[in-house]
Amino acid sequence: MAKFEEYRDIHVFIEQKNGVIADVGYELLSEARKLVASIPQMNFQVVAILLGDGIKDKAQDLIAHGADKVLVVDEPLLKDYSTQFYTDALTQVIEAYKPSSLLVGATVLGRDLAPRVAARIEAGLTADATKIEIDPQKADEALLLVTRPTFGGNLFGTIVCPDTRPQMATIRPNVFSMDAPDSSRTGEIIEFTPTFKDTVQQVVIKEVIEKAVEGVDITKANILVAAGRGAEDCLELVGEVAAELGGEMAVSRAVVDDGYADRAIQVGQTGKTVRPSLYIACGISGACQHVAGMEKSDMIIAINRDPQAEIFKIANMGFVGDVKEVLPLLKEAIIKEKAN
């Protein structure tokens, strides 16, 4: 513990674009609060790191979402994401405040930024984590146990970084829940001014073209009816049930690989992570690659012909049967209920 005594607190990098905080930042603040609560003897705080231009007014919102302290780096050079300037600024914050752990969202931005910072400070980094907890045997060191899929998602490995600080991890959006904000919370807001040795941007952004969003974002859906390989021959029916429930259709990787659906609605390790109130898995075996993307759903209902299917191990309710026979009955029952 002695060599890491100066490293304290759990820091969360807060991603924002045009002043809009990404949900994953709020999710990580909520999870950081749970981690801090598990080691009360350490007297750790949750510290949010906010980089951008003209974003000081967002600090109080982060306190309401769980931050005890907000480090604001408000600089014109940070207006748009730049690997060069964001890496410089975040590295300097870490060197100045010495966090025990740093959590970053595993977004496109986070996956670019985190490894560059880790390389600069020579720290360990675990990517695409699905679970984080403090090792109860090493609580006095605040040693993180970071679990992530490995070997193509066929196994889950738990990784520790006992020899370097901060312990860094990137976490996919929707893996953790977001606690409701508490406007009565108070905290400290600190402005940090980095020193940029080279203010000439090495990569110049000439134009930002917003990606056209087509279809629905399944990560925002409250109800999902998902089809696996066992439901490939009745995708239209799956979609109809989803529509009757006021939800959206999703699919497993097998359905995408077989050419029956677009990757935009794929759930799983190589797709999207979702946590709807209701998730109906139709003809999905329950491979851990898929489970990693939906296991945090509030209610999971599984329909599968194989009574030994892995999906039944995590389902709240299961039906053994052919989806082509079960779904029409479900659709009919939904329509009757709506009519009443």
N, C-alpha and C positions, 0 to 999 in steps of 0.2 A: 504493500500500500504506500510505503514511504515515497517511492519514486514518482507516484502519481498523485501525491497529496495536493498539489497545486491545481490539478484538473478537477473541475467541479461542474455540476449542473448538466442538464440535458438540453441541448440546443436543437432547434428545428428551423431549417431553411424554409422560408415562406415564399412560394412562387407566386408571382403576380404578372398580369399582362394588362397594360393600359389602366393600371390602378385597380384591377379586379383580382381579388385573391382567389387562387385555385383552391377548390374544395379539399384537395389532398393536404394542404397546409393546415386546415382546421382539423382534419382527421388525425394528423400526426401530433398536433397539440393535445388533443384528447387522450391519445395513447401515451404521450409523454407524461401527462398528469398521473395516469395509472402507474407508470414505472416509478415516478418519484414517490407516490404514495406507498409503494412496496418497500421502500428503503427510508423510512422516516428518520432513522438514526444518522443518515448522511446529511440531512438538512439541504437537500438539493432543491434547486428551482428550475422551472421550465422557462427557457429563454428563446424567444422568437427572433430570427434574423431576417430583416426586411430590406431588400435591395431594390432601388428604382429611382425615379425622378418625380418629385412632387407627390410622394406617397406618405409623408409624415402623418397625415390625417387618418391613416389606416391603422395606426399603432393601437389606439384604444379598442378597436374592434378585435384585435388579436388578444388583448388582455381579457376581453369579455369571453373569448373562446378558450381561455386557459393559460395564457402566458403570464408569468410573474414579472417578466422583464422583456422589453422589446428593444433590440439594437437596430436602429434605423440608419441605413446608409443611403442618404438622399443626394444623388449626384447626377448632373446632366449626362455624363458618360454612361450612366446605367439606365437611360430611358428605355432603350430596346435591349433585348438580351444580346450580349456579346461574350463569347467564351473568354476572350482576352481580359476584359475589364471585370466581369463577374468573378472570374477565377482570382484575379489580383485582390479584389475587395474582400471576398469571402475568406481567402487565405489570411489576410491581415486581421480580420475580425477574430478568427480562430487563434492566431498567434497572440493576440492581445488578451483574449478572455479565457483561453484554455478550457474548452468544454470537455467533460468526461465522455460524452457521446454527442454525435451529430446525426440527425435524421433528415433525409431528403426524399422528396417524392420521386418515384421511378417513372417520371414523365419523359418526354423527348428532351426537355431542357435539363431535368435532373440527371438523366443518364449521360448527358454530355458534361455537365459541370462537376458532379461528385467525383468521378475518377481522376479528373485533372487536379482538383484540390487535394485529393488523397495522395497523388504522386508528389505534389509540391511539398506537403508536410510529412511525407513518408509514413502515412498511417494506413491501417488495414481498412478495407471496404468490402462489405457484403452486399451484393446486388440482388434486387427483386425479392426482398424478404416477404414472408407471409405471416410470420409470428416473431414477436420480440418480447423477451422477459429478462428479469435480473436473475442471475444464478444464485439460488438461495445459499449455496455453499461458499459463495464469494461476494455476499451482499456488501461486506465492508469495503470491497473494491469496486462496487457498482459494475460488475462484469456482465456484459450483455450476452445473452444466448440468442443468436439470430438464426431463425429457421428459414430455409428456402428450398424450392424444388431443385433437384439435380439429376444428372443422367437422363436428360430429356423429359424430366418430370416423372420418371418412374420411381424415384425415391425422394425423400426429404432429408436434407442434412442440416445439422445445427452447427453453426460456426461461431468461434470465439476469437477475439483479438486481445490476448492477455498481455502482449508486450509493447503495444503502442497506444497512444491517445492523441486525438479522440478516437473512440470506436465509431466507425461510420457505417451507415446502412442506407440503401435506397429501398423504398416501400411503394408498391403499386397502389394507385388510387382505388378506393372502395374496399381495401383489405380491412381497414379499421373503421369503426363507427365514429360519427361526428356528434359530440355532445352539444346540447342546446346552449347558446350563449347566455351568459349571466352579466347583464349590464351593470350590476352593482359591484363587480370585481374591480379592484384597484391594483395598479402595478407601476413599475418604473419604466420610463421611456428615456433611452439614452441615444444621443446622436453620435455617430462614429464617422470620422472623416478619413478616408484612406488616402494614401499617397501613391499616385500612378507614376511610375518611372517613365513610361512611354505612353503619351497621350495621343499618339497617332494610331488610329485604329488599323490593325493589320488586315482585317477582313472588313470591307466596307459594305454596308447594307444599302443597296441602291433603291430597292423597292420591296415592299411587303405585300404579297398577294394572299389574301385570305382564302383558305381552302373552302370550296363550296361544299356545304354539308347536305348530303342526300340521305333521304330516308330518316329513320329514327335513331336516337342514341339509346341503346339498350341499357346503358349504365344508369340512366335516369328513370327507367321504367319501374313501376311499383309491382307489376305482375308480369311474369315471363312464363311462356309455355315453350319449352325447348325440345327440339327433335334431335335424336341421335341416329345412328345408322339403322337401328331397328324401326325407324319411322320415316325412312327416306321415300317410301312409296305412298305416303299419305301426308305430305307436307302441307297441302292445301287444307286438309282437315285440321292439322295443328294450328295453322294460321286462323282458321275460323273459330276454333275454341278460344284462342288468344283474344280475338276481336270481341267475342261474346262476353269475355271477362273484363274487357276494357284494358287489356294488356298488349304485349308485343310478343312476336315470335323470336326465338333465338335458336341456335344450333350448336352442335358439337363440332370439333375439328374434322371428324370423319365425314360429316355431311358437306363441309366446305371442300375437303380434299377430293371427294367424289364428284364435285362439280354441281351440286344441287343448290348451293346457297352462297351468298357473298360473305367474305370474311368480316365485313362490318358488323354482322350479328353473331359472330362466333364467341362463345364463352369458353374460358379456360386459360391455361398458362400461356399459350401462344395467341390467345384472343383477348377478350375483355374480362375484367373482374366485376361482378355484379353482386348486389345484396338487396334484392327486392323483398317485399313483404311475403310474396307467394312465388314459388318456383316449381313448376310442374315439369318433371323430366320424363320425356316420352321415348322409350327405346334407347335410353342412354345407359351404358354398362356401368359407369361410375369409375373410370380410370382416374388416377390421382391428378393427371394433367387437367382434366375437366373439373374435378372436385375443387381444385385450387382456385378456380374462378367463380364458384357459386356457393361454397359451403357456409358462408356467413348469411345466407338467406334466412329470413325469419321462419318461414314454413316451407318445407320441401316435401313434395308429393312425387313419388316415383311410380311409373308404370312400365313393367318389363316382363317378358315371357319367362325369363330365367329367374327362378326363386333364389338362386345363389348369387345374383348380380351384386356387385360391390355397392351400387347406388343405394341399395336398401339399408346399408349400414349407417348411412348419414341421413336417411329420409325420416321425416316425422310420421309419414303415412305411406304405405306401399300397397300397390295392387299388382298381383301376378296375373298377367294376361296379355293378349295381343292388343297393341295400341289401336289397331284398326277396328277392334270390337269395343274397346273401352271408351275411346274418345267420342264416338257418336252418342253413347249413353250419357256421357258427361255433358256434351253440347245440348242434348235434349233437356237434361235436368236444369241446366243454366237458363235456357229459354223459358222453361216452365216457371222457375223461381222469379225471373224478371217480370213475367206476365202477372204474377200474383202481387 
